[in-house]
Amino acid sequence: MDRQAILKLEIKKFEYYDMGRFTIQAAKEFRKFDREFYTFVGDLHELPVRFPPSYPYSEDLSCGNQFLGTRCPSWCDRIFASPAGMKAIKDSPVEPVYNSLSPDGCVGDHKPVFLSFVLRINEEGNPDS
């Protein structure tokens, strides 16, 4: 058996032998470890996450799509909605888009996320329900 380390953890250090696994395709595999949200199930809702982890990225302008190696890549930046908010999102006449910004550019150690949808409003200016 090869004695190469596959995971190395130290203070402010996270090295995994295949950091390329933290991709969009691997999102489902690693999302099973995302348990913080379970406390709010029923009260808050989220569209399916189909983007790579949003943290921690290199802050070097030439390496904006590389993970920093200080912590395990994770989805720290998220958008949650109340049940009424999720209904408004799902009632959008266009497909909502939930994604991260600047996949290849440097925007700091977090990749901001966005949610784009069309909000239907009634004649009084309130969300149409």
Residue frames as a rotation matrix with the C-alpha (Angstrom) as fourth column:
MET 1
0.575 0.818 0.000 0.00
0.818 -0.575 0.000 0.00
0.000 0.000 -1.000 0.00
ASP 2
-0.148 -0.569 0.809 1.22
0.499 -0.749 -0.436 3.46
0.854 0.339 0.395 -0.86
ARG 3
-0.157 -0.005 -0.988 1.97
0.983 -0.096 -0.156 5.43
-0.094 -0.995 0.020 2.32
GLN 4
-0.797 -0.099 0.596 1.03
0.287 -0.930 0.229 8.80
0.531 0.353 0.770 0.78
ALA 5
-0.707 0.565 -0.426 -1.20
0.321 -0.281 -0.904 10.92
-0.631 -0.776 0.018 3.04
ILE 6
-0.456 0.624 0.634 -4.62
0.790 -0.043 0.611 11.54
0.409 0.780 -0.473 1.55
LEU 7
0.626 0.629 0.461 -5.74
0.282 -0.734 0.618 14.07
0.727 -0.257 -0.637 4.16
LYS 8
-0.457 -0.786 -0.417 -3.63
0.784 -0.135 -0.606 16.34
0.420 -0.604 0.677 6.35
LEU 9
0.625 0.696 0.354 -5.19
0.355 -0.657 0.665 18.54
0.695 -0.290 -0.658 9.03
GLU 10
-0.492 -0.695 -0.525 -3.31
0.850 -0.250 -0.464 21.07
0.191 -0.674 0.714 11.12
ILE 11
0.063 0.468 -0.881 -4.18
0.551 -0.752 -0.360 24.42
-0.832 -0.463 -0.306 12.62
LYS 12
0.396 0.235 -0.888 -5.33
-0.445 -0.796 -0.410 26.57
-0.803 0.558 -0.210 9.67
LYS 13
-0.619 -0.585 -0.524 -4.32
-0.755 0.258 0.603 23.84
-0.218 0.769 -0.601 7.20
PHE 14
0.389 0.701 0.598 -6.45
-0.268 0.707 -0.655 21.53
-0.881 0.094 0.463 5.10
GLU 15
-0.435 -0.555 -0.709 -4.70
-0.877 0.082 0.474 19.44
-0.204 0.828 -0.522 2.47
TYR 16
0.465 0.589 0.661 -6.60
-0.255 0.804 -0.537 16.80
-0.848 0.081 0.524 0.55
TYR 17
-0.407 -0.774 0.485 -4.83
0.234 0.425 0.875 14.71
-0.883 0.469 0.008 -2.05
ASP 18
-0.636 0.258 0.727 -7.42
0.761 0.049 0.647 15.57
0.132 0.965 -0.228 -4.71
MET 19
-0.628 0.384 -0.677 -8.73
0.142 -0.798 -0.585 19.12
-0.765 -0.464 0.446 -4.19
GLY 20
-0.882 0.280 -0.379 -10.27
-0.451 -0.266 0.852 18.86
0.138 0.922 0.361 -7.66
ARG 21
-0.691 0.656 -0.303 -12.99
0.637 0.751 0.173 16.70
0.341 -0.074 -0.937 -6.12
PHE 22
-0.343 0.569 -0.747 -14.57
0.539 -0.532 -0.653 19.82
-0.769 -0.627 -0.125 -4.63
THR 23
-0.999 0.037 -0.011 -16.45
-0.026 -0.451 0.892 20.63
0.028 0.892 0.451 -7.82
ILE 24
-0.310 0.947 -0.080 -20.02
-0.950 -0.307 0.056 21.03
0.028 0.093 0.995 -8.95
GLN 25
0.043 0.315 -0.948 -20.18
-0.434 0.861 0.267 17.29
0.900 0.400 0.174 -9.66
ALA 26
-0.610 -0.365 -0.703 -19.03
0.414 0.609 -0.676 16.46
0.675 -0.704 -0.221 -6.14
ALA 27
-0.606 0.373 0.703 -21.52
-0.616 -0.779 -0.118 18.85
0.504 -0.504 0.701 -4.55
LYS 28
0.474 0.871 -0.130 -24.05
-0.600 0.427 0.676 16.11
0.645 -0.242 0.725 -3.78
GLU 29
0.236 -0.468 -0.852 -21.37
0.440 0.833 -0.336 13.83
0.867 -0.295 0.402 -2.32
PHE 30
-0.739 -0.649 -0.181 -20.10
0.471 -0.306 -0.828 16.42
0.482 -0.697 0.531 0.15
ARG 31
-0.402 0.659 0.636 -23.44
-0.547 -0.730 0.411 18.12
0.735 -0.183 0.653 0.87
LYS 32
0.397 0.582 -0.709 -24.46
0.215 0.692 0.689 15.15
0.892 -0.426 0.150 3.03
PHE 33
-0.287 -0.591 -0.754 -22.05
0.908 0.084 -0.411 16.52
0.306 -0.802 0.512 5.66
ASP 34
-0.810 0.092 0.579 -23.80
-0.098 -0.995 0.021 19.92
0.578 -0.040 0.815 5.67
ARG 35
-0.366 0.657 -0.659 -25.96
0.797 0.587 0.142 19.53
0.480 -0.473 -0.738 8.78
GLU 36
-0.926 -0.043 -0.375 -26.29
0.275 -0.756 -0.593 23.04
-0.258 -0.653 0.712 10.16
PHE 37
-0.758 0.646 -0.089 -29.33
-0.547 -0.555 0.626 23.74
0.355 0.523 0.775 7.99
TYR 38
-0.541 0.570 -0.618 -31.32
0.372 0.822 0.432 20.78
0.754 0.005 -0.657 9.37
THR 39
-0.767 0.229 -0.599 -32.27
0.550 -0.247 -0.798 22.83
-0.331 -0.942 0.064 12.43
PHE 40
-0.605 0.472 -0.642 -34.31
-0.399 -0.877 -0.269 25.12
-0.690 0.093 0.718 10.17
VAL 41
-0.960 0.281 0.014 -35.98
0.165 0.521 0.837 22.56
0.228 0.806 -0.547 7.88
GLY 42
-0.131 0.985 -0.114 -39.60
0.984 0.144 0.107 23.59
0.122 -0.098 -0.988 7.45
ASP 43
0.464 0.241 -0.852 -38.92
0.505 -0.862 0.031 27.19
-0.728 -0.445 -0.522 8.49
LEU 44
0.115 -0.514 -0.850 -36.34
-0.657 -0.681 0.323 28.03
-0.745 0.522 -0.416 5.83
HIS 45
0.738 0.162 0.655 -35.94
0.348 0.740 -0.575 26.70
-0.578 0.653 0.490 2.31
GLU 46
-0.121 -0.831 -0.543 -33.18
-0.491 -0.426 0.760 26.69
-0.863 0.359 -0.357 -0.27
LEU 47
0.760 0.251 -0.600 -33.06
-0.650 0.277 -0.707 25.93
-0.011 0.927 0.374 -3.96
PRO 48
0.864 -0.481 0.149 -30.81
0.471 0.876 0.102 22.99
-0.179 -0.018 0.984 -4.93
VAL 49
0.456 -0.809 -0.370 -27.12
-0.499 -0.577 0.647 23.90
-0.737 -0.110 -0.667 -4.65
ARG 50
0.822 -0.175 0.542 -25.48
0.518 0.627 -0.582 23.26
-0.238 0.759 0.606 -8.01
PHE 51
0.687 -0.668 0.287 -22.30
-0.346 -0.648 -0.679 25.28
0.639 0.367 -0.676 -7.57
PRO 52
0.005 -0.770 -0.638 -18.92
0.479 0.562 -0.674 24.43
0.878 -0.302 0.372 -6.05
PRO 53
0.255 0.029 -0.967 -18.11
0.960 -0.128 0.249 25.31
-0.116 -0.991 -0.061 -2.44
SER 54
0.754 0.158 0.638 -18.01
0.337 -0.926 -0.169 29.06
0.565 0.342 -0.751 -1.87
TYR 55
0.632 -0.538 0.558 -15.12
-0.759 -0.575 0.306 29.10
0.156 -0.617 -0.771 0.65
PRO 56
0.549 -0.417 -0.725 -12.05
0.026 -0.858 0.513 29.30
-0.836 -0.300 -0.460 1.11
TYR 57
0.814 -0.235 0.530 -10.51
0.562 0.094 -0.821 30.58
0.143 0.967 0.209 -2.12
SER 58
-0.241 -0.963 -0.122 -7.09
0.952 -0.259 0.161 32.04
-0.187 -0.077 0.979 -2.74
GLU 59
0.690 0.422 -0.588 -6.97
0.364 -0.905 -0.221 35.81
-0.625 -0.061 -0.778 -2.60
ASP 60
-0.497 -0.860 -0.113 -4.13
0.156 -0.217 0.964 35.87
-0.854 0.462 0.242 -5.12
LEU 61
0.134 0.617 -0.775 -5.50
-0.646 -0.539 -0.541 37.63
-0.751 0.574 0.327 -8.24
SER 62
-0.334 -0.339 -0.880 -3.89
-0.923 0.305 0.233 35.02
0.189 0.890 -0.415 -10.51
CYS 63
-0.927 -0.037 -0.374 -5.40
0.020 0.989 -0.147 32.04
0.376 -0.143 -0.916 -8.63
GLY 64
-0.593 0.726 0.349 -9.03
-0.804 -0.557 -0.208 33.06
0.043 -0.404 0.914 -8.08
ASN 65
0.434 0.804 -0.408 -10.44
-0.754 0.571 0.325 29.58
0.494 0.166 0.853 -8.67
GLN 66
-0.234 -0.581 -0.780 -8.05
0.098 0.784 -0.613 27.69
0.967 -0.220 -0.126 -6.36
PHE 67
0.821 0.513 -0.252 -8.91
0.256 0.064 0.965 26.75
0.511 -0.856 -0.079 -2.80
LEU 68
0.508 -0.595 0.623 -6.79
-0.693 -0.712 -0.115 28.35
0.511 -0.373 -0.774 -0.11
GLY 69
0.038 -0.507 -0.861 -5.96
0.164 0.853 -0.495 25.20
0.986 -0.123 0.115 1.86
THR 70
-0.751 -0.295 0.590 -6.70
-0.467 -0.394 -0.791 26.69
0.466 -0.871 0.158 5.28
ARG 71
-0.389 0.710 0.587 -10.05
-0.587 0.300 -0.752 24.96
-0.710 -0.637 0.300 5.82
CYS 72
-0.612 0.293 0.735 -12.18
0.559 0.817 0.139 22.29
-0.559 0.496 -0.664 4.22
PRO 73
-0.943 0.329 0.049 -14.01
-0.175 -0.616 0.768 23.75
0.283 0.716 0.638 1.21
SER 74
-0.587 0.786 -0.194 -17.64
0.699 0.372 -0.611 24.39
-0.408 -0.494 -0.768 2.15
TRP 75
-0.259 0.644 0.720 -20.84
0.623 -0.459 0.634 26.19
0.738 0.613 -0.282 1.20
CYS 76
-0.627 -0.073 -0.775 -20.63
0.725 -0.420 -0.547 29.08
-0.286 -0.905 0.316 3.66
ASP 77
-0.813 0.316 -0.490 -22.48
-0.394 -0.917 0.061 31.50
-0.430 0.242 0.870 1.41
ARG 78
-0.746 0.637 0.195 -26.11
0.665 0.699 0.263 30.55
0.031 0.326 -0.945 0.91
ILE 79
-0.770 0.614 0.175 -29.53
-0.579 -0.787 0.213 32.08
0.268 0.063 0.961 0.32
PHE 80
-0.812 0.554 -0.184 -32.48
0.581 0.734 -0.352 30.84
-0.060 -0.393 -0.918 2.35
ALA 81
-0.680 0.666 0.307 -36.12
-0.389 -0.682 0.620 31.83
0.622 0.302 0.722 2.05
SER 82
-0.596 0.631 0.496 -39.21
-0.526 0.160 -0.835 31.62
-0.606 -0.759 0.237 4.21
PRO 83
-0.438 0.509 0.741 -42.05
0.607 0.776 -0.174 29.40
-0.663 0.373 -0.649 2.95
ALA 84
0.661 0.702 -0.265 -43.75
0.307 -0.575 -0.759 32.47
-0.685 0.420 -0.595 1.42
GLY 85
0.197 -0.687 -0.699 -40.48
-0.716 -0.588 0.376 33.58
-0.670 0.427 -0.608 -0.14
MET 86
-0.751 -0.478 0.455 -39.87
-0.107 0.769 0.631 30.14
-0.651 0.425 -0.629 -1.62
LYS 87
0.095 0.855 0.510 -43.37
0.698 0.308 -0.646 30.13
-0.710 0.417 -0.568 -3.10
ALA 88
0.728 0.132 -0.673 -42.64
-0.231 -0.877 -0.422 33.50
-0.646 0.462 -0.608 -4.75
ILE 89
-0.307 -0.921 -0.241 -39.36
-0.693 0.042 0.720 32.13
-0.652 0.388 -0.651 -6.11
LYS 90
-0.714 0.042 0.699 -40.99
0.295 0.923 0.246 28.98
-0.635 0.382 -0.671 -7.48
ASP 91
0.380 0.917 0.125 -43.84
0.602 -0.142 -0.786 31.04
-0.702 0.374 -0.606 -9.02
SER 92
-0.211 -0.553 -0.806 -41.30
-0.320 -0.740 0.592 32.98
-0.924 0.382 -0.021 -11.09
PRO 93
0.813 0.566 -0.136 -42.28
-0.288 0.189 -0.939 32.97
-0.506 0.802 0.317 -14.77
VAL 94
0.449 -0.751 -0.485 -38.62
-0.583 0.165 -0.795 32.32
0.677 0.640 -0.364 -15.60
GLU 95
0.611 -0.290 -0.736 -36.42
0.506 0.859 0.082 29.60
0.608 -0.423 0.671 -14.16
PRO 96
0.937 -0.315 0.153 -34.72
-0.324 -0.613 0.720 30.88
-0.133 -0.724 -0.677 -10.98
VAL 97
0.421 -0.882 -0.211 -30.92
0.152 0.298 -0.942 30.92
0.894 0.364 0.259 -11.07
TYR 98
0.933 -0.227 0.279 -29.02
-0.312 -0.122 0.942 30.15
-0.179 -0.966 -0.184 -7.84
ASN 99
0.665 -0.745 0.049 -25.27
0.565 0.460 -0.685 30.23
0.488 0.484 0.727 -8.40
SER 100
0.344 -0.645 -0.682 -21.94
0.622 -0.388 0.680 31.67
-0.703 -0.659 0.267 -7.34
LEU 101
0.968 -0.032 -0.249 -20.32
-0.173 -0.804 -0.569 34.75
-0.182 0.594 -0.784 -8.86
SER 102
0.474 -0.850 -0.229 -16.99
-0.865 -0.402 -0.300 34.94
0.163 0.341 -0.926 -10.63
PRO 103
0.988 -0.013 0.156 -16.08
-0.028 0.964 0.263 31.24
-0.154 -0.264 0.952 -10.80
ASP 104
0.492 -0.854 0.166 -12.62
0.808 0.378 -0.451 31.97
0.323 0.357 0.877 -12.24
GLY 105
0.110 -0.434 0.894 -11.94
0.026 -0.898 -0.439 35.43
0.994 0.072 -0.087 -10.81
CYS 106
-0.605 -0.390 -0.694 -10.67
0.714 0.118 -0.690 36.52
0.351 -0.913 0.207 -7.45
VAL 107
0.099 0.676 0.730 -13.27
-0.057 -0.729 0.682 38.24
0.993 -0.109 -0.034 -5.27
GLY 108
-0.032 -0.187 0.982 -11.76
-0.978 -0.197 -0.070 37.39
0.207 -0.962 -0.177 -1.88
ASP 109
-0.902 -0.400 0.163 -11.76
-0.429 0.873 -0.233 34.14
-0.049 -0.280 -0.959 0.06
HIS 110
-0.297 0.874 0.385 -15.55
0.217 0.454 -0.864 33.76
-0.930 -0.173 -0.324 -0.33
LYS 111
-0.943 0.185 0.276 -17.34
0.255 -0.131 0.958 33.44
0.213 0.974 0.076 -3.68
PRO 112
-0.636 0.770 -0.045 -20.55
-0.556 -0.497 -0.666 35.47
-0.535 -0.399 0.745 -3.34
VAL 113
-0.749 0.498 0.437 -23.74
0.630 0.741 0.233 33.69
-0.208 0.450 -0.869 -4.34
PHE 114
-0.787 0.549 -0.283 -26.83
-0.579 -0.815 0.027 35.10
-0.215 0.185 0.959 -6.01
LEU 115
-0.481 0.757 0.443 -30.44
0.654 0.646 -0.393 34.19
-0.584 0.101 -0.806 -6.61
SER 116
-0.876 0.198 -0.440 -32.16
-0.417 -0.770 0.483 35.63
-0.243 0.606 0.757 -9.66
PHE 117
-0.585 0.764 0.272 -35.90
0.796 0.605 0.010 35.30
-0.157 0.222 -0.962 -10.28
VAL 118
-0.720 0.457 0.522 -38.89
-0.062 -0.792 0.608 37.37
0.691 0.406 0.598 -11.38
LEU 119
-0.847 0.450 -0.282 -41.22
0.357 0.090 -0.930 38.40
-0.393 -0.889 -0.237 -8.58
ARG 120
-0.415 0.805 0.424 -44.85
0.558 -0.142 0.818 38.59
0.718 0.576 -0.390 -9.62
ILE 121
-0.922 0.172 -0.347 -46.71
0.205 -0.543 -0.814 41.46
-0.329 -0.822 0.465 -7.93
ASN 122
-0.098 0.965 0.242 -50.39
0.988 0.124 -0.092 42.33
-0.119 0.230 -0.966 -7.87
GLU 123
0.222 0.270 0.937 -51.98
0.590 -0.802 0.091 45.70
0.776 0.533 -0.338 -8.60
GLU 124
0.987 0.147 0.060 -51.35
0.034 -0.565 0.824 46.85
0.155 -0.812 -0.563 -5.01
GLY 125
0.334 -0.940 0.067 -47.63
-0.693 -0.294 -0.659 46.18
0.639 0.174 -0.749 -5.43
ASN 126
0.205 -0.213 0.955 -47.61
-0.829 0.482 0.285 43.14
-0.521 -0.850 -0.077 -3.17
PRO 127
-0.862 -0.505 -0.050 -46.21
-0.465 0.746 0.477 39.72
-0.204 0.434 -0.877 -4.10
ASP 128
0.021 0.867 -0.498 -48.83
-0.931 0.199 0.307 37.83
0.365 0.457 0.811 -6.08
SER 129
-0.781 -0.343 0.522 -49.83
-0.555 0.766 -0.326 34.67
-0.288 -0.544 -0.788 -4.22
